[in-house]
Amino acid sequence: MRKGALPRELDLRGLAAREADISGEAALTDLGRLVNAGVGLAAPAVAAFEFRRDEEGRYVVEAQIKAEVVLECQRCLGEMTQILETRTVMACIWNDEDAAELPPSYEPLIVQETANLSDIVEEELLLAIPASPMHAEDCITEVQRTALGKQDVCIDSEGRKESPFAVLAKLKS
Ligand SMILES: [Zn+2]
């Protein structure tokens, strides 16, 4: 196991009974669903887990995750990085039906005998990723500049130059 990597195949209920704390890192190679979703990581995600039982005897897992993800900007289609920070309090349940009995302060965490903490990191990051990520600044100006730079080749059939706005309109269509 890599130094600092999250342990695998853990008995989460046992950890909750012992009130354990576990922290570590998850690299992109541990997070296959992120890769499938086209999401990259600027650095390994950092996660801290606290396990405990509540007054009702539930097995509780509190997860704090921080990651700098690499996404595709939906405006300029360039790469952008975004820091995601999540904190979730989950209760271990065996199946979907048990979820209905959980108080709203808990997220359901369906786990059997053992679980990989990296699966939780993966799930939390996927939930935290914005649906339409975009650069904070007006990144389209990069494309506009390129378009304006090429405007002297944009000559229409009658030999007139198209205006930069017409070039942009074409780009957007
Ligand atoms: Zn952009």
Residues whose N, C-alpha, C, O or C-beta is under 5 A from the ligand:
A	BS01	ZN	C73 R75 C76 L77 H135 C139
